[in-house]
């Protein structure tokens, strides 16, 4: 899978899980994507809230949620595809 350019270059796949090689919370990842795509704060809040709600409800359509003390959100191939689709359609 080719990652979009808005993903940090350290994102890699190990044991069927995608994650960041450098520590990044879900909020920080959303901020990096927002900056790269030149989106406004409302767009970023919508993306972040969608990801957090998905995690709190334990649905995990878009990967795991990483708080400030976690290493990185993780994604299966299917979750990563849904995450990319979410970013494209917000």
Beta strands, then each sheet from edge to edge (+ up, - down):
strand 1: 11-14
strand 2: 17-20
sheet 1: 1+ 2-
end
